[in-house]
């Protein structure tokens, strides 16, 4: 392994252990810079060989006597020169990669990117359709996991022949490449020489949506359509999902250690969700609502401005953290500046989420009958995105004494649109 990279070198560590145990009485290397390129490692080596009484170090390109001050002096000089050569080479490579990125050129090798042929320039249509579909579905509110599960069921594999993992799909959809743009160290630097699979506007929205630090990338399967949307009339707390002993799903105002609920409200999930879905479909079929939502302009310039706001705010937070770490500002100054930047960041992310929510309902505006016929076949995450765009919350009122069936009169929805 490289003596420059700084990674753990198992065989080298074994060599030091053998020297300490007296199993080695001489070390032979091709050249000293093959043994060390980190001056700190060279000093550690001196300590080990001194303790073991080892004084002979031979290299194919010449001998160095570590038993003399002059020999060690030469070893230190050679190590410093080798380190400088490595640093110079690294700097040239970084500069070259930056030049290629700014010119929009292909660089690097390895596995071909999904959606493109081995030349990294030509689109592979069958895979491009998959990526375009996945981007649309995620922007419409589906989870990465549900898309991965669907691709697995359809027999669609990644370029390595493996099933899609959430992290791989997330990285692919966030990459600037699929929008025909060149990316360098996580930043978009300009247009690329290869064609795009999705639009830059879609890419910006995906990068903002999937790049949010608070976004959870691993979660258990959700079986409750209205999770976090149902509230108790009495205490105002959210009802939690909790099935009965027979497995029937319920929403419950939970009371107990760590729970703030009053424990007085319970409602069965199936009938509640069916009622709410009927209300959502009715509202989406309302001409006034359809006209209002369709009237919201899809301003690509606005999308780009929001994405730029997010990038700028994130960069400001990084700079602020560096300033505090270097003691250029106090904790009080850091908190005051951070709070303002985070408010800006939160507002921008809400705008992205709003646009993503609109994408969830756009195909069915004014066509509730079509959505009704397709509802059962939609993934739960897509259903939830549609409901969440229209519905703010559902408040569950008290049950009527002696009534042992579902009572719609207990349900009070609060609509967003």
N, C-alpha and C positions, 0 to 999 in steps of 0.2 A: 504494500500500500504506500501511497505517496508520503514522503517525509516532509512535505510542505503543507498539506491540506489541514493538518491539525487534528485529523480523525484518530481514533484509537487504533493502534498498530499491534495486534495480538502477538505476532511473531517477534517483533522488536521487544515487547514486554517480556516475552519468554526468554529472549537472549539475556536481558538484564537479570532475570531470576536465575538463569544458569550461571552467570558470572558470580552472583552473590553466593551461590551454593558451591562454588569452586569446581564446577563441571567444565569450565572453559578456561584455557590458559592463554588463548590468543584469539583475536578477531580479525577476519579477512573480509574486506569489502571491495567492491569495484572501484569506488571513489568515495571520498569522505562525504560529498553532498548526497550520496545514496544512503548514508547512515543518518545524517541530520541535516535539516535545513532550518531548524528552529534553534537559535542560540541557547535558549533555556534548556532544550533537550541535551545539547552538548555539555552544559555544565552539570546536569544530572548524571550524564554518562561518566564524567570525570569523577564525581563523588562515588559512584558505584565501583569503578575500576580501582580507585584508591583504596576503598575499604577491602576489596578482594585481593589487592596486591598485583593486579594485572597491569603490565606495562607495555605489552606488544600489540600494536595495531598496524596491520599491513593492508595496503590497497594495491590493486592491479596497476594503477597509474603511478605508483611510487610509495615509499614507506614513510610513515610518520611515527616518530618515537614519542609516545605520550608520557614516557618516563622523564622527559626533560622539559624545562620551562620553554625552551625555544620551540620544541615540538608542539606543545600545547598552544603557544602563541600563534604558530602557523595554522593549527587546526581552527583556532578562533577566527583568524583572518579569512580562511577559506570558507568557514561557515557563514560569516557576514557577507562575503562576496556572493555566495550561493543564494543567500536570502535576498539580496538585492536583485540578482538575476531573475529570481522567481517573481519578485514584486514587479519588476519591469515587464516581464512577460504577461503577468496578470493584468497590468494596466493597459498594455497594448491590446489584449483580448477584449477587455471591457470597452475600450474606445472603438474597436472594430465592430463589436456587437451593437453599440450605440449608433454607429454610422449606418449599419445595415438596417436597424430599426427605423431611423429617421428617413431612410430612402424607401422604406416599405418592402424590403427584400426578405427572402426566406433565409433563415440561418439555422444551423444545428441539424442533427440527424435523429436517429431513434425511430420509434414507432410513428407511423403516419397519423395525422390528426383525423378523427372521425368526421366524415363528410367530404373528405378530399382524397384524391389518388396519391400514390407513393411520391409523385413529384411535388406534392404539397401545393400545387397551383390549380389543378383541374378538379372541378366539383364532381363527386360521385352522386348522381341523382337520387338513388335509392336511399342513401344515408342522409342526404340533404333534406329530403322530405321528412325523415324521422326527426331531425333536429328542429326544423321549422315547426312541426307539430308539437314537439315537447316545449319549445319556447312559448307558443301560443297557449298551451294548456297551463303552464306555470304562471304566466301573466294573468290568466283567467281565474286563478285562485287554487288550482290543484297543487298538491304537495309533491315534492320531488320523489318521495317514497312511492306514492300512488302511481306516478308515471313510470318509475323503475319496475314496479310490479307488473304493470300492463305490458311493458316492453318484454319482460321475461316470459309472460304468458304467450306473447306473439312470436317468441323465438328470435327476438332482435338482440344481438350481442354487440359488445364493444369491439374495437379493432383487435383486441387481444384474444377474442373468442370467448371472453367471460361474460357473465350476466352483469347488467349495469348496477353499479353501486351508487348510493346517494351522493357520496363525495365526488365521484367521477362525473356524474351528470351535472352536479353543481359547478364544478370547475369548467366543464365544457361549455355550459350555457353562459358562464360569466366571462369567457375568454373573448378578447377583442377580435380574434381571428375570424370567427363565424360571421362577423358583421363586416368583413373585408377591411379591417383596420389592423395596424401593426401595434403590438403591445411590447413595452420594455419595462421590466421590473415592476409589473403591475399597473403601469400607466399607459393610456392610449397616446401614441406619439404622432399618429397620422394615418393616411390611407395606405393600404397594402397593394402589392402587385397581383394578388389573387382575388377572385370575385367573392361577393358576399352571399351568405345563405339566408341571413335575416337582416333587417334594416338596422342602421346605427341607432335609430330611435328605440326600437325594441331592445337592442343590446344595452343601451343606457338604462332603460327601465329594469331589465333583468339584473344588471350589476348593482343598481341601487337596492332592489328588492332582496336579492340573495346575499348581498354584502352587509346587510344590517347586522351589527354585532349581537343584538338581542334575539335574533332569529334562532330558534331551536332547530338543530339539524337531526336530532334523534328524538323520537317520541314514541310512545305506545300507540297502538291502533285506536282511533277514536270511533266509538260506536254511538255516540250521542250527537245528533245533528245540532242541538241548541246549547251545547256546553258553553258556559260562561255568558249566556244570554238570558237566563231565566232567574228572576228575582222574587224574593219573598215580600208579600204585601205588608207584613207586620214589622220585620226588623230591617228590611232593605238589603239583606245579604244575598249573595248569589246562591242558587240552589246547586248542589253537587249531584253528580250521577252516582246512583247507588241502587243496584238491583235488589229485588226481594229474594227471599230464600228459595222461591220457585224459579228464579231466573228472570222474572218479568222486570223490564227496565223501568226505572223511576227517576224523577228529579226530587231531591230532598233538601230541606233546610236543615243542615247538619248542626248538631249541638254537641259540644264535648271539648276535651283538652285541645287547644290550638285552633278551635273552630268558633267563629263569632255568631253563628246562626242561633235562632231561637228554638228550633226543633218543632215548630208548630205547623209547618206547611209541607205537604207531599202531593205529588201528582204523577200519574202514569205517563211514560214517555211516548208510547206509540200514538195514543190519541192526541196528545198535545202537539207532537210534531206534525201529524197529519193535518190538524187544524191550522197551524201556522203556515205550512206549505200551501194550503189552499188559499190563505190570505195573501201570501207572497205572489202566487200565480195570478190572483185577481188584480193585484196592484200593478204587476208588470203588463197586464192586458189593458190597463187604463190608458186611453189615448192621450190624456193630458200628461201623464207621467212619461210615456214613451216620447212625446214631443219634447218634453223638458230635458230628458236625458240625451236624446239625440241632438239636442241643441247645444250640448256641451262640446265646444270645439276641440278637436284633436290637434292641438297646436304643437307641432314638432319642435318649434323654437322654444316653447315653454318647457317641454320635456327636457331639452338640452340645458336650459337655464337651471332647472331644478337639479339635474344631475351635477352640473358645475357647482351649484351651491353646496351639495352634499360633499363633493370632493374637497372644496375649499374649506369647509367646516372641519372635516376630518383632518386635513393638513394643519389647520390652526390648532386643533387639540394636540397633535403630535408636537408642534413647535412649542406650545405652552408647557407640555410635560418636560421637554428638553430644557426650557428656560428655568423651570423649577428645579430640575435635577442638577443644573449647573449653578443654582443659588443666585440667579439673576433677579428672581422675584420671590416674594414671600408666599406662604401658604394662603394667607388671606387674599392676596392679589390673584393667586392661581384660581381659587374657588370663585371669586367674583367674575373673572374673565371666562372661566369654564362654563358657568351657568348660562351666560348669554349665548355662547357658541352652541351649547347643547340644546337650547330652546330653538335656535335657528335650524339645527340639524333635525330635531324632532318634527318641526313644521314641514320641512322639505320631504322627509320620509312619509309623512302623512299624505302629502300630495301624490307621491308615487303610489302609495297603497290605494288612494282614491281612484287613480287611473286604472290600476290593476283590477279593482273591484268593478269598475265600469266595463272592463273587458269581459268580466264574468257574465254580465247580463245582456250585453249588446246583441248577441245573435238571436235573442228571443224577445226583444222589445216589441210589444204589440202582437206577439205570436204565442200567447200563453198556451193555446191548445197544442201547439207543436212541442213546447217545453213539457207540458203535462204528459204527453205520450212518451217523451224521452227521459223523464225524471228518474224512473227506477233504474235506468241503465247508466246514469251518471255516477262517477265516483263520489263518495261521501264528501271529500274535500271540495269538489266542485259544487255540490249541492250547498254546502256550508257557505262558500264564497258568495253564491247567489243570494241566499237568505240574509247574510250579514250585510250585503250592500243595501238592502231595502229595509231591514229590521234593525232597530237599535236595541230593544230589549222586550221581554215579556214578563209582566208582573202577575203572579199567581195569587188570587184572593183566597179567602177562607172557604173551607168546604161546608156544604149545607148538611146539618145533622140529619141522619137517617137516609141520605141519598148515597147509594152504593155504586153509582155509575159515573162515568166521566161527565163533568158539567162544564160546557163551553163558557158559561157565564162567569166562571172564575178567571178566565184568561183575558188580560188587558194588554194588547201589543202597543208598543211605541215605535212608530215608523220613522225611518230616516228620510224616505222619499215617497 
